[in-house]
Amino acid sequence: MFKNITPQKLTIFISALVSFFNVIIVALYFLLSHTALDYILYLFFFVISFSISYVIIQYLIKRYIYQRIKPIYKVIRKSKLDKKAKIRAEDFNSNFLENLDIEVSEWANAAQEEIATLKSLEEYRKSYVGNISHELKTPLFSIQGYIHTILEDVEDEETRDQFLKRAAVNVDRLITIVQDLDSITKLDSDAAPLDIQAFNMKELSQEVIEDLELQARQKEVKVDFKDGASSAFFVKGDRENIRQVLSNLVLNSIKYGKIKGKTKISFYDLDKYVLIEVSDDGIGVEKKHLAHLFDRFYRVDKSRSRTDGGSGLGLSIVKHIIEAHGQDVNVRSTVGEGTTFGFTLTKATKK
Ligand code: ADP
């Protein structure tokens, strides 16, 4: 009976009850004083009593129940409406207690989810800051060590030059880390929106190969196109961002490739998309690490990556950029045989 009770129904119910008892009392009074009253007068008395009760009860409900519930509504509706959120007029005619119950539990669930997200973001922030300071500490301490040693007691010129060169390598590492952090911060904050244009993927890959010629030559790695990737492949994307993706993948294939190894860039026509793959015949990655390769600061072999000058952010930048294009990046690898990274881009018609 009380399941769908609204304030209005409650007011009517109580008013009717009060009026009924009033009529009974009046009837008893006249019965005891042996005076007979016309039924129409009872009805009239009922109507008067009902009207007065209705006004009083409505006032009391509004004053004592509504006024106390109002702050709750204000709090839970603040996020949905604005500061001036009020209890709506129709609430008086609705099942407001049950509605309030539903709204409060919805609000509590949303608040709980928000708290959980904030907590995990806080955890992430702490470990991110910890990782950054750890990354910066290593080269900084090396630079500090070499410079202090030179200043204090290195007299022979050859040793001094050697120490200066080592300090310079660590300065380069610092710059790589800061540049990668800068890229990832920009990508995170969406500060630079994608500049989508149609371009020739083959041409861009050629430029990346030329840019990394020195690194490839140092390890005698041969970087070129796989058979079938010789023609032009037009894709849609942010050319400079995709250059960074390809550059990170090719550089990794050199860093984690074997001496005199081979890196192949291939393109596959997939109807609406072009699949671009970078394969090497290097050290490969164990299966258990594959799922984490794109995590920030994740390294399979920590010491090796650091000596090769990596920031541990390269692949997370790759993933970020490809996902910003609404596409996917994937990896497959066999230890000792090599690794292949692949990503897709939307096909474009020739410019
Ligand atoms: P970095 O190279 O700076 O350490 P990345 O994010 O580019 O950071 O790569 C993360 C890790 O993934 C590397 O430390 C390395 O262990 C592994 N990795 C990346 N590319 C390759 C590859 N082509 N072959 C083998 N391992 C790779």
Boltz pocket constraint, residues with backbone or C-beta under 6 A from the ligand:
constraints:
  - pocket:
      binder: B
      contacts: [[A, 248], [A, 249], [A, 252], [A, 253], [A, 256], [A, 257], [A, 280], [A, 282], [A, 283], [A, 284], [A, 285], [A, 293], [A, 295], [A, 298], [A, 299], [A, 300], [A, 301], [A, 305], [A, 306], [A, 309], [A, 310], [A, 311], [A, 312], [A, 313], [A, 314], [A, 315], [A, 316], [A, 339]]
      max_distance: 6.0
